[in-house]
């Protein structure tokens, strides 16, 4: 059988990518019992990336993981659109009434945030000067490897997440998490704001009012209907 394919330009790196529609064999990768959801999604999405930059050989999982976060999310949503539908019906549960959202999202209408103008297009980095210490920090987008490392680390630490985005501080790339955590909180807030302000690619946050009147914000990447289409209602 000849599967559908689609040629794309990735929003951050501007690399050319070709994806293929999924079948049940590729979907089964999401349900591997010994894998976390993020790890399983990486297997699923990478299996359907069939070309990068016009190359004739299929990219492997490592090459997919090396892509920055905006590009990987873009591919994931485009794979859903190609394989299933341009419409996603959210089924996340309302924390007020306990009922599913049952809200339809036109995936073609999602905001596609362009690369920020102060972003270095080659290195995909940007620079911020911290308000308290005066450190000049170069930051970049997280890779899949960063995401997997975070997933395998116990506990939540927002400083660790920002640290993963740091490429250098005052010209030095040898930066330990403990050093970053010593900085005053105002510097951490500035780092987090800079990271948010430099988002790129699809905005996956969907805002709507549930039928019970509760205002909801759902990240479609975490919605059961996106993760397990046809199995969540």
C-alpha positions as semicolon CSV with decimal commas, in nm:
position;residue;x (nm);y (nm);z (nm)
1;X;0,000;0,000;0,000
2;X;0,117;0,351;-0,077
3;X;0,096;0,573;0,231
4;X;0,030;0,945;0,229
5;X;0,334;1,168;0,274
6;X;0,382;1,539;0,332
7;X;0,672;1,777;0,269
8;X;0,727;2,030;0,548
9;X;0,960;2,311;0,651
10;X;1,033;2,299;1,024
11;X;0,949;2,626;1,205
12;X;1,271;2,671;1,405
13;X;1,556;2,510;1,213
14;X;1,393;2,567;0,870
15;X;1,503;2,217;0,774
16;X;1,300;2,029;0,516
17;X;1,125;1,718;0,647
18;X;0,904;1,453;0,491
19;X;0,657;1,260;0,707
20;X;0,441;0,953;0,637
21;X;0,095;0,870;0,765
22;X;0,075;0,621;1,052
23;X;-0,060;0,269;1,051
24;X;-0,145;0,036;1,341
25;X;0,213;-0,095;1,355
26;X;0,350;0,254;1,416
27;X;0,068;0,336;1,659
28;X;0,159;0,031;1,866
29;X;0,486;0,207;1,958
30;X;0,279;0,442;2,178
31;X;0,156;0,150;2,386
32;X;0,490;-0,011;2,471
33;X;0,444;-0,105;2,837
34;X;0,799;-0,032;2,946
35;X;0,811;0,324;2,810
36;X;0,700;0,658;2,947
37;X;0,454;0,852;2,729
38;X;0,719;1,099;2,609
39;X;0,960;0,819;2,522
40;X;0,687;0,628;2,339
41;X;0,580;0,938;2,143
42;X;0,939;0,990;2,033
43;X;0,943;0,633;1,899
44;X;0,610;0,690;1,725
45;X;0,693;1,025;1,566
46;X;1,048;0,929;1,468
47;X;0,919;0,615;1,294
48;X;0,714;0,839;1,063
49;X;0,988;1,089;0,979
50;X;1,113;0,948;0,650
51;X;1,348;1,222;0,528
52;X;1,545;1,525;0,649
53;X;1,700;1,785;0,420
54;X;1,624;1,575;0,114
55;X;1,834;1,280;0,233
56;X;1,755;0,940;0,085
57;X;1,813;0,748;0,408
58;X;1,542;0,746;0,674
59;X;1,648;0,948;0,984
60;X;1,696;0,733;1,294
61;X;1,560;0,795;1,643
62;X;1,878;0,978;1,747
63;X;1,839;1,227;1,464
64;X;1,479;1,292;1,566
65;X;1,581;1,342;1,931
66;X;1,842;1,598;1,823
67;X;1,569;1,820;1,678
68;X;1,472;2,115;1,896
69;X;1,141;2,113;2,079
70;X;0,943;2,345;1,845
71;X;1,036;2,129;1,545
72;X;0,948;1,801;1,718
73;X;0,609;1,932;1,834
74;X;0,539;2,064;1,485
75;X;0,611;1,722;1,337
76;X;0,390;1,550;1,596
77;X;0,090;1,767;1,513
78;X;0,147;1,739;1,138
79;X;0,166;1,358;1,172
80;X;-0,171;1,363;1,352
81;X;-0,322;1,578;1,077
82;X;-0,186;1,357;0,800
83;X;-0,278;1,029;0,970
84;X;-0,615;1,105;1,129
85;X;-0,782;1,445;1,087
86;X;-0,741;1,821;1,081
87;X;-0,984;1,828;1,375
88;X;-0,912;1,709;1,729
89;X;-1,196;1,669;1,981
90;X;-1,048;1,731;2,326
91;X;-1,153;1,481;2,593
92;X;-0,959;1,613;2,893
93;X;-1,173;1,609;3,207
94;X;-1,313;1,932;3,349
95;X;-1,191;1,968;3,709
96;X;-1,519;2,140;3,805
97;X;-1,788;1,902;3,677
98;X;-1,580;1,595;3,591
99;X;-1,716;1,570;3,237
100;X;-1,498;1,544;2,923
101;X;-1,422;1,870;2,744
102;X;-1,583;1,754;2,417
103;X;-1,436;2,060;2,246
104;X;-1,340;2,054;1,877
105;X;-1,010;2,213;1,773
106;X;-0,931;2,297;1,411
107;X;-0,561;2,207;1,399
108;X;-0,519;2,422;1,089
109;X;-0,615;2,726;1,295
110;X;-0,349;2,680;1,565
111;X;-0,122;2,980;1,600
112;X;0,215;2,915;1,436
113;X;0,461;3,140;1,618
114;X;0,750;3,254;1,395
115;X;1,112;3,247;1,503
116;X;1,169;3,556;1,725
117;X;1,363;3,833;1,546
118;X;1,650;3,833;1,798
119;X;1,704;3,458;1,764
120;X;2,026;3,352;1,592
121;X;1,886;3,151;1,300
122;X;2,195;2,930;1,267
123;X;2,255;2,834;1,631
124;X;1,891;2,882;1,741
125;X;2,006;3,075;2,048
126;X;1,924;3,410;2,205
127;X;2,087;3,624;2,474
128;X;1,953;3,773;2,795
129;X;2,126;3,986;3,060
130;X;2,008;3,896;3,409
131;X;1,878;4,186;3,623
132;X;2,047;4,101;3,954
133;X;2,380;3,933;3,880
134;X;2,432;4,094;3,540
135;X;2,528;3,758;3,389
136;X;2,501;3,743;3,011
137;X;2,324;3,415;2,938
138;X;2,287;3,248;2,600
139;X;1,983;3,019;2,582
140;X;1,846;2,777;2,323
141;X;1,560;2,537;2,269
142;X;1,554;2,202;2,445
143;X;1,627;1,888;2,246
144;X;1,456;1,553;2,287
145;X;1,756;1,437;2,487
146;X;1,699;1,722;2,734
147;X;1,334;1,623;2,762
148;X;1,415;1,257;2,828
149;X;1,673;1,348;3,093
150;X;1,415;1,568;3,266
151;X;1,161;1,286;3,251
152;X;1,406;1,047;3,420
153;X;1,494;1,291;3,700
154;X;1,289;1,265;4,018
155;X;1,096;1,567;4,141
156;X;1,014;1,897;3,974
157;X;1,273;2,174;3,972
158;X;1,196;2,478;3,752
159;X;1,560;2,588;3,782
160;X;1,671;2,260;3,625
161;X;1,440;2,318;3,330
162;X;1,591;2,664;3,269
163;X;1,942;2,522;3,317
164;X;1,878;2,276;3,034
165;X;1,814;2,573;2,804
166;X;2,140;2,751;2,898
167;X;2,420;2,726;2,642
168;X;2,667;2,959;2,810
169;X;2,704;3,216;3,090
170;X;2,948;3,504;3,037
171;X;3,108;3,300;2,759
172;X;3,155;2,980;2,961
173;X;2,966;2,666;2,862
174;X;3,066;2,474;3,177
175;X;2,768;2,566;3,392
176;X;2,651;2,350;3,682
177;X;2,294;2,342;3,810
178;X;2,415;2,435;4,159
179;X;2,564;2,757;4,019
180;X;2,237;2,851;3,854
181;X;2,039;2,781;4,171
182;X;2,257;3,026;4,365
183;X;2,135;3,315;4,154
184;X;1,870;3,546;4,309
185;X;1,511;3,455;4,229
186;X;1,467;3,768;4,015
187;X;1,722;3,623;3,772
188;X;1,532;3,296;3,753
189;X;1,208;3,481;3,677
190;X;1,389;3,674;3,402
191;X;1,517;3,345;3,254
192;X;1,170;3,190;3,255
193;X;1,016;3,498;3,094
194;X;1,285;3,504;2,825
195;X;1,220;3,136;2,745
196;X;0,844;3,197;2,718
197;X;0,898;3,510;2,506
198;X;1,110;3,310;2,261
199;X;0,864;3,031;2,192
200;X;0,834;2,921;1,832
201;X;0,617;2,682;1,632
202;X;0,267;2,568;1,717
203;X;0,101;2,713;2,027
204;X;-0,058;2,396;2,166
205;X;-0,256;2,566;2,443
206;X;-0,630;2,567;2,370
207;X;-0,854;2,804;2,568
208;X;-1,231;2,757;2,582
209;X;-1,532;2,762;2,813
210;X;-1,672;2,422;2,910
211;X;-2,048;2,363;2,897
212;X;-2,057;2,391;3,279
213;X;-1,913;2,742;3,258
214;X;-1,559;2,653;3,367
215;X;-1,288;2,832;3,169
216;X;-1,034;2,570;3,062
217;X;-0,683;2,573;2,917
218;X;-0,576;2,239;2,769
219;X;-0,242;2,153;2,617
220;X;-0,354;1,937;2,328
221;X;-0,029;1,738;2,342
222;X;-0,144;1,597;2,678
223;X;-0,504;1,537;2,578
224;X;-0,610;1,169;2,570
225;X;-0,756;1,208;2,221
226;X;-0,422;1,324;2,087
227;X;-0,221;1,058;2,265
228;X;-0,460;0,766;2,198
229;X;-0,690;0,873;1,913
230;X;-1,012;0,676;1,891
231;X;-0,968;0,524;2,236
232;X;-1,069;0,826;2,446
233;X;-1,425;0,960;2,443
